[in-house]
Amino acid sequence: FLDSPVPEYRSGAVSTLSQHELSPKLRARIFGMARKDEDASVRGACWAALDDSVDDKDIQSALMAKLTDVKAPLEERIGPAIALAPFSEDPVVAASIEEFYKHPEVRARALMAMWRSRNPDFQRFFPQHLDDPDEDVKTQAIMGVGWLSIRSQLSRLQEFFNDEEFRDIALYSYALAAPAELNAPSLRKLADRISKLAGGLSEEDEDTVLQALDSR
């Protein structure tokens, strides 16, 4: 699919592959696509997929160059923002992410970069989008509540427990953000509490909650 003539297939393949550790050969392939693919959205997906390769100086330098290239399309520049999100203490990275957020066409991915950064300075952006009509934006808002531990919005997450479309990510985010000590007994109690709030957990629901607790 990396060779597909359909841009959506190429970007989808890159995004899926990025969920796993990239081999050196595959990393080089995706890095090459980031620089040369004819479609801006594919290039953006490729830049984002290099998030675990920023210790490579050549890749890091290329990511920063593209992030700050004001002549490049937003659909491409948002990719480096996602990859460099953990470095949001750099004012250039933080300012770029906030600038992308202002543009509706890349807002969902800007919110993704914000929660991936784990930077509490971005907390203020998420609550207002929990009812966003754009489902991609709403999804990232729910994720942000969890990863940035915005506990003031936990009751809002509970409302999604009854929404089939958003139940899974709401359970995950609630398990990330809810107060609990990081020891086995406390986290077991939290899992039980979530089960009661959600009207019981299916096997799939329980896996989701346990994965979030493991992430903590």
C-alpha positions in Angstrom: 0.0 0.0 0.0 3.0 2.3 0.3 3.1 2.2 -3.5 -0.6 2.6 -4.0 -1.7 5.3 -6.5 -4.4 6.3 -4.0 -3.0 8.9 -1.5 -5.4 7.8 1.2 -4.1 4.3 1.0 -0.5 5.4 1.3 -1.2 7.6 4.3 -3.3 4.9 5.9 -0.5 2.4 5.5 2.0 4.8 7.0 -0.2 5.6 9.9 -0.8 1.9 10.6 2.9 1.0 10.3 3.8 3.8 12.7 1.9 2.0 15.5 4.8 -0.5 15.6 8.6 0.0 15.9 9.9 0.7 12.5 12.8 -1.3 11.1 15.8 0.7 9.8 14.8 -0.2 6.2 11.1 0.9 6.7 12.2 4.1 8.6 14.4 5.0 5.6 11.5 4.3 3.2 9.1 6.5 5.1 11.6 9.3 5.6 12.1 9.2 1.8 8.3 9.4 1.3 8.1 12.4 3.7 10.5 14.3 1.5 9.3 13.2 -2.0 5.7 12.0 -2.0 3.6 14.1 -4.4 0.7 14.4 -1.9 0.9 16.8 1.1 -1.3 14.8 3.4 0.9 11.7 2.7 4.0 13.6 3.5 2.4 14.8 6.7 1.5 11.3 7.7 5.1 10.2 7.0 6.6 13.0 9.1 4.3 12.1 12.0 5.3 8.4 11.7 8.9 9.4 12.4 8.0 10.3 16.0 10.2 7.5 17.4 13.1 8.4 15.3 13.8 12.0 16.5 17.0 10.8 18.1 18.4 10.5 14.6 20.0 13.9 14.0 19.2 14.0 10.3 15.5 13.2 10.9 15.3 15.7 13.8 16.8 18.4 11.6 14.4 17.6 8.7 11.4 17.6 11.1 12.3 21.0 12.5 13.0 22.4 9.0 9.6 21.3 7.7 7.8 22.5 10.8 9.1 26.0 10.3 8.7 26.0 6.5 5.9 28.5 6.1 5.7 27.8 2.4 4.8 24.2 3.0 1.1 23.2 3.2 -0.5 22.9 6.6 -1.4 19.2 5.9 2.3 18.5 5.7 3.6 20.7 8.5 1.2 19.2 11.0 3.1 15.9 10.7 6.3 17.3 12.2 4.3 19.0 14.9 2.9 15.6 16.0 6.4 13.9 15.8 8.0 16.7 17.8 5.2 17.1 20.3 7.3 15.6 23.2 9.7 18.5 22.7 7.0 21.2 23.3 9.3 22.9 25.9 10.9 24.3 22.8 9.0 27.5 22.2 9.1 27.1 18.4 7.4 23.7 18.7 4.8 24.9 21.2 4.0 28.0 19.2 3.7 26.0 16.0 1.2 23.6 17.5 -0.9 26.5 18.8 -0.8 28.1 15.4 -2.0 24.9 13.7 -4.9 24.7 16.2 -6.3 27.9 14.8 -6.9 26.2 11.4 -10.1 24.0 11.4 -8.6 21.7 8.6 -5.8 20.5 10.9 -7.3 21.3 14.4 -7.9 17.7 15.3 -4.3 16.8 14.6 -3.1 19.9 16.5 -5.1 18.7 19.5 -3.4 15.3 19.0 0.0 16.9 19.2 -1.1 18.8 22.3 -2.0 15.7 24.3 0.9 13.7 23.0 3.2 16.4 24.3 1.9 15.8 27.9 2.4 19.5 28.4 -0.1 20.9 30.9 0.1 24.3 29.3 -2.2 22.9 26.6 -5.0 21.8 29.0 -7.1 24.9 28.4 -7.8 23.9 24.7 -9.7 20.6 25.4 -12.8 21.2 27.4 -14.5 23.4 24.8 -14.2 20.7 22.2 -16.0 17.9 24.1 -19.2 18.8 22.2 -17.5 19.7 19.0 -19.6 18.9 15.9 -16.4 17.6 14.2 -16.1 14.0 15.4 -12.3 13.9 14.8 -11.9 17.0 17.0 -14.2 15.6 19.7 -12.2 12.4 19.7 -9.0 14.2 20.3 -10.6 16.3 23.0 -11.7 13.2 24.9 -8.2 11.8 24.5 -6.7 15.0 25.8 -8.8 15.0 29.0 -7.2 11.6 29.7 -3.6 12.1 28.8 -3.4 15.6 30.3 -5.3 14.5 33.4 -7.9 17.3 33.2 -9.9 16.0 36.2 -12.4 18.9 36.1 -13.8 17.2 33.0 -14.2 13.7 34.3 -18.0 14.1 34.7 -18.1 15.0 31.0 -16.3 11.8 30.1 -18.9 9.9 32.1 -21.6 11.2 29.7 -19.8 9.4 26.8 -20.1 6.0 28.6 -23.6 5.8 27.1 -22.5 6.8 23.6 -21.5 3.7 21.6 -19.3 5.7 19.3 -17.2 7.3 22.0 -17.6 4.9 24.9 -14.3 3.1 24.3 -12.0 6.2 24.2 -14.0 7.8 27.1 -13.4 4.7 29.3 -9.7 4.8 28.3 -9.4 8.5 29.1 -11.3 8.3 32.3 -9.0 5.5 33.5 -6.0 7.6 32.7 -7.2 10.8 34.5 -9.2 9.6 37.5 -7.6 10.1 40.9 -5.8 6.9 42.2 -2.6 6.0 43.8 -0.2 4.1 41.5 -0.4 0.7 43.3 -2.3 -2.4 42.4 -5.0 -2.2 45.1 -5.9 1.4 44.3 -6.0 0.8 40.6 -8.2 -2.3 41.1 -10.6 -0.1 43.0 -10.6 2.4 40.3 -11.4 -0.3 37.7 -14.3 -1.4 39.8 -15.5 2.2 40.2 -15.4 2.7 36.4 -17.3 -0.5 35.9 -20.1 0.8 38.2 -20.2 4.2 36.5 -20.3 2.6 33.0 -23.1 0.1 33.9 -20.7 -2.8 33.8 -17.9 -3.6 31.4 -17.8 -6.1 28.6 -14.6 -8.1 28.0 -13.5 -5.5 25.4 -14.3 -2.6 27.8 -12.3 -4.2 30.5 -9.3 -4.6 28.2 -9.5 -0.9 27.4 -9.6 0.1 31.0 -6.7 -2.2 32.0 -4.6 -0.9 29.1 -5.1 2.7 30.3 -4.2 1.7 33.9 -1.1 -0.1 32.6 -0.2 3.2 30.8 -0.3 5.0 34.1 
